[in-house]
């Protein structure tokens, strides 16, 4: 990971596997940054009359595999969109 201030290589100084967070430190400019390693899932439902969507539920998971398992077990019909770079998934429920 490169420092956003000086483009030096940052080093990982702390990782919390329970909260899925990592802290990075830049040795050149002493910048510190936290990175959320969680995957976020948003479940949406269609509004009546086709006027848009509304959020039903927002959930966080430790990995993409856990999100996939949740979807297999709990979502029957939905349009799934993965945003790998942002570590999130969006599902529109219904047909």
Buried (B, 14 or more C-beta within 10 A) or exposed (E): EEBEEEEEEBEEEEEEEEEBBBBBBBEEEEBEBEBEBBBBBBBBBBEEEEEEBEEEEEBBBBEBEBBBEBBEEEEEEBEEEBEEEEBBBBBBBEE
